[in-house]
Amino acid sequence: MKIRNFSSIVALALAAVPQVATGKAPTVLSPMGPWTVDYAEERCSLIRRFGDDKKSLVLQIDSYGSREKFRILVFGDYIPPSKKASGEIDYKLTPDQEYRQNLRALLGKSGRSNASSFGASFLPADIAHKDFSKMSREEIVRHAAEPEEIQPEFEQASDSMMLRLGPWQEIGLRLGKMEKPLAALRACVDDLYKSWGIDPELQRNRMRSPIPHIESIKEVQRYYPPQMVHDGISAYLSVRIMVDAQGLASSCVVQNEADKVFKDAVCAGLANHFEPALNADGKPMAGFYQTSVTFVLN
């Protein structure tokens, strides 16, 4: 594991975190140090601690290969305990007028600290959390293969994040301008691509990612390892499948720590043949299919 300090953005954000009408002012936390970028074997993380020496919260922004879609992990003194494996969380960034509400969150522990994790993007809410309710499964899968979107202006304007952890618990984080920290995170993602044998420039400019057969997606979602049901275990898995220019899968990698039974279930269920990725000219190219699978028992 390799960690780099991103020292050029040490300065604390002075912009005011938006207030919300709950009858109680949110707790607003300032950073305790600079952002750091963690270069892991299958993951890039942007990490910063907020608060003070007595009470603090860590914000971790994870990418398993996406330059747009991230997994947010928050843990520390401000996260309430939960007896459930999953729940809901609301969040908003500086440009947002309203909260992005009722997002599925996984609840539990990070080390000894209470933790919550959820999906997020530094994009306008209507893009980051698109309404898929009127789309078929196949349309959703094809939409996910479209080129990723990045809006530097929105990232530059996003210097704070509000988290609503419950009806009366709101935490504000003074992030600082996010354009440069996210650029550092994406530089790490480029290194991931290289380690997987992928040209970062071709990946950034692709017309689409590989597309799996919809039946394989259904199969993974249907199968919950029986022993895990018996033991009451939940899991979040990020999965990477390398796909050549002919659409043949060459490897399946579960990118985060998980029980072997979960890993075997996911990789066995996913198809071996895909519609291949397309380069900027619309020609087949080698690429990777990346998805996440969440097994939850409440």
C-alpha positions in Angstrom: 0.0 0.0 0.0 1.3 3.4 -1.0 0.0 6.7 0.5 0.8 10.1 -0.8 0.1 13.4 0.9 -1.7 15.9 -1.4 0.0 18.9 0.2 -1.0 21.6 -2.2 -4.6 21.6 -0.8 -3.8 21.8 2.9 -5.6 25.1 3.3 -8.9 24.8 5.2 -12.1 25.6 3.4 -13.5 28.9 4.7 -16.8 28.8 2.7 -19.8 28.4 4.8 -21.6 25.1 4.9 -25.2 25.5 4.0 -27.6 25.5 6.9 -30.8 23.4 6.9 -34.1 23.9 8.5 -34.3 21.2 11.1 -34.6 23.4 14.2 -31.0 22.5 15.1 -27.9 23.8 13.5 -25.7 21.1 11.9 -22.4 20.2 13.4 -19.7 21.7 11.1 -16.3 20.0 11.0 -13.1 21.5 9.7 -10.2 19.3 8.3 -7.5 18.2 10.7 -4.9 17.8 8.0 -4.4 17.5 4.2 -6.1 15.0 1.9 -4.1 11.8 1.3 -4.3 9.5 -1.7 -4.0 5.7 -0.8 -2.7 3.7 -3.8 -4.0 0.1 -3.0 -3.6 -2.9 -5.3 -7.3 -2.7 -6.6 -8.5 0.5 -5.1 -7.7 4.2 -5.0 -8.8 6.2 -1.9 -8.9 9.9 -1.1 -8.9 10.3 2.7 -9.3 13.2 5.2 -10.1 13.5 8.9 -12.4 16.2 10.2 -13.0 17.5 13.7 -10.6 17.8 16.5 -8.4 15.7 18.9 -11.4 14.9 21.1 -14.0 13.9 18.5 -13.5 13.3 14.7 -14.9 11.8 11.6 -13.0 10.3 8.6 -14.2 10.7 5.0 -12.9 8.2 2.5 -13.7 8.4 -1.2 -13.0 5.1 -2.9 -12.7 4.3 -6.6 -12.3 0.7 -7.8 -11.6 1.9 -11.4 -14.2 4.5 -12.1 -13.3 8.2 -12.6 -16.9 9.2 -12.0 -18.6 6.8 -9.6 -17.3 6.6 -6.0 -17.9 4.7 -2.8 -18.1 7.0 0.2 -17.1 5.7 3.6 -17.5 7.8 6.7 -16.5 6.5 10.1 -15.7 7.9 13.5 -17.2 9.5 16.6 -20.1 11.2 14.8 -21.6 8.1 13.2 -24.4 6.6 15.3 -24.3 2.8 16.1 -26.8 0.6 14.2 -28.1 -2.9 14.8 -29.0 -3.1 11.1 -26.7 -4.0 8.2 -28.2 -1.3 6.0 -30.3 1.8 6.1 -30.6 5.2 4.3 -28.5 8.3 4.2 -29.0 11.8 2.7 -26.2 14.0 1.5 -25.7 17.2 -0.5 -22.8 19.1 -1.9 -22.4 22.9 -2.0 -24.2 23.5 -5.3 -27.2 21.4 -4.3 -30.4 23.1 -3.3 -31.9 20.0 -1.7 -30.6 16.8 -0.1 -30.0 13.8 -2.3 -32.4 11.6 -0.3 -33.0 8.0 0.7 -29.7 6.6 -0.6 -29.0 3.0 0.3 -26.2 2.9 2.9 -24.4 0.0 4.4 -23.9 0.3 8.2 -21.4 -1.4 10.4 -17.8 -0.9 11.6 -14.5 0.3 10.2 -12.0 -1.1 12.7 -13.6 -0.2 16.0 -15.5 2.9 14.7 -19.1 3.1 13.6 -19.2 3.4 9.9 -21.6 4.1 6.9 -20.9 3.7 3.2 -22.8 4.7 0.1 -22.4 5.5 -3.6 -21.9 9.1 -4.7 -20.6 11.2 -7.6 -19.4 14.8 -7.7 -22.0 15.6 -10.4 -25.4 17.5 -10.3 -28.0 15.4 -8.6 -30.1 14.7 -11.7 -27.0 13.1 -13.3 -25.4 11.4 -10.3 -28.7 9.8 -9.2 -30.6 9.2 -12.4 -34.1 7.9 -12.1 -34.0 4.4 -13.5 -37.6 3.4 -12.5 -38.9 3.6 -16.1 -36.0 1.8 -17.7 -35.7 -1.9 -18.4 -32.8 -3.9 -16.9 -31.1 -4.0 -20.3 -31.4 -0.3 -20.7 -29.8 0.3 -17.3 -26.9 -2.1 -18.1 -26.3 -0.3 -21.4 -26.5 3.1 -19.7 -23.8 2.0 -17.2 -21.5 1.3 -20.1 -21.7 4.8 -21.5 -18.6 7.2 -21.2 -18.1 8.6 -17.8 -18.9 12.2 -17.1 -16.8 14.7 -15.2 -17.7 18.3 -14.6 -14.7 20.3 -13.3 -16.9 23.4 -12.6 -19.2 21.4 -10.3 -16.2 19.9 -8.6 -14.6 23.3 -8.0 -17.9 24.6 -6.6 -18.2 21.6 -4.2 -16.3 22.8 -1.2 -18.6 21.3 1.4 -20.7 18.2 2.1 -23.7 17.8 4.3 -24.6 14.4 5.7 -28.0 13.7 7.3 -27.5 10.6 9.4 -30.9 10.8 11.1 -33.8 13.1 11.7 -31.9 15.3 14.1 -28.3 14.6 13.2 -26.6 16.6 10.4 -22.9 16.9 9.9 -21.2 19.4 7.7 -17.7 18.8 6.3 -15.5 21.7 5.0 -14.0 19.8 2.1 -12.2 22.6 0.3 -12.3 22.9 -3.5 -12.6 19.3 -4.8 -11.3 19.6 -8.4 -7.6 19.1 -7.5 -8.1 16.3 -4.9 -10.3 14.4 -7.4 -7.7 14.9 -10.1 -5.2 13.3 -7.8 -7.6 10.4 -7.2 -8.0 9.9 -10.9 -4.2 9.9 -11.4 -4.2 7.0 -9.1 -7.0 5.4 -11.1 -4.8 5.8 -14.2 -2.1 3.8 -12.4 -4.7 1.1 -11.7 -5.4 0.9 -15.4 -1.7 0.5 -16.2 -1.4 -2.3 -13.6 -4.3 -4.1 -15.3 -2.6 -3.8 -18.8 -5.0 -1.0 -20.0 -3.9 2.2 -21.7 -5.4 5.0 -19.5 -5.9 7.4 -22.5 -7.8 4.7 -24.5 -9.9 4.0 -21.4 -10.7 7.7 -20.8 -11.8 8.2 -24.4 -13.7 5.0 -25.0 -17.2 5.0 -26.5 -18.4 2.3 -24.2 -17.3 -0.3 -21.6 -18.0 -4.0 -22.1 -21.7 -5.0 -21.7 -22.6 -8.3 -20.0 -25.6 -10.4 -20.9 -28.5 -9.4 -18.6 -29.1 -13.0 -17.5 -25.7 -13.2 -15.8 -26.6 -10.1 -13.8 -29.9 -11.6 -12.7 -28.1 -14.8 -11.7 -25.6 -13.0 -9.4 -28.5 -11.1 -7.8 -30.5 -14.3 -7.2 -27.8 -16.3 -5.5 -27.0 -15.6 -1.9 -24.5 -18.2 -0.4 -26.6 -20.5 1.9 -23.9 -20.5 4.6 -23.9 -16.7 4.6 -27.7 -16.7 5.1 -27.3 -19.1 8.0 -24.6 -16.9 9.6 -26.4 -13.7 9.0 -23.5 -12.1 7.1 -23.8 -9.2 4.7 -21.2 -8.0 2.2 -20.4 -5.3 -0.4 -18.3 -6.6 -3.3 -16.6 -4.6 -6.1 -15.9 -6.8 -9.1 -13.6 -6.4 -12.0 -13.7 -8.6 -15.1 -11.1 -8.2 -17.8 -12.6 -8.5 -21.3 -10.6 -8.8 -24.6 -11.5 -7.2 -27.9 -13.5 -10.3 -28.9 -15.7 -10.0 -25.8 -14.2 -12.9 -23.9 -13.6 -12.6 -20.2 -10.1 -13.5 -19.1 -10.3 -13.0 -15.3 -12.7 -12.1 -12.5 -11.3 -10.2 -9.5 -13.2 -9.3 -6.4 -11.4 -6.0 -5.5 -12.2 -5.6 -1.9 -11.9 -7.9 1.1 -14.7 -10.4 1.2 -15.4 -14.0 2.3 -14.3 -16.6 -0.3 -17.8 -17.9 -0.6 -19.1 -14.5 -1.7 -16.2 -14.2 -4.2 -16.9 -17.6 -5.7 -20.7 -16.9 -6.0 -20.2 -13.6 -7.8 -17.5 -14.8 -10.3 -19.4 -18.0 -11.0 -22.6 -16.2 -11.8 -21.2 -13.5 -14.2 -20.9 -14.4 -17.9 -17.8 -15.3 -19.8 -18.8 -13.5 -22.9 -19.6 -9.8 -23.3 -20.2 -7.2 -26.0 -16.7 -5.8 -26.1 -15.7 -2.3 -25.2 -15.5 0.2 -28.1 -12.8 2.8 -28.6 -13.3 6.4 -29.7 -13.7 5.3 -33.3 -16.3 2.7 -32.4 -13.9 -0.3 -32.9 -13.7 -3.2 -30.4 -11.0 -2.9 -27.8 -9.8 -4.7 -24.7 -11.3 -3.2 -21.5 -12.9 -4.2 -18.2 -16.3 -4.6 -16.8 -16.6 -3.2 -13.3 -19.7 -3.6 -11.1 -20.7 -3.9 -7.4 -22.8 -6.5 -5.7 -24.4 -6.0 -2.3 -25.6 -8.9 -0.2 -27.6 -7.6 2.7 -29.4 -9.4 5.5 -31.3 -7.2 8.0 
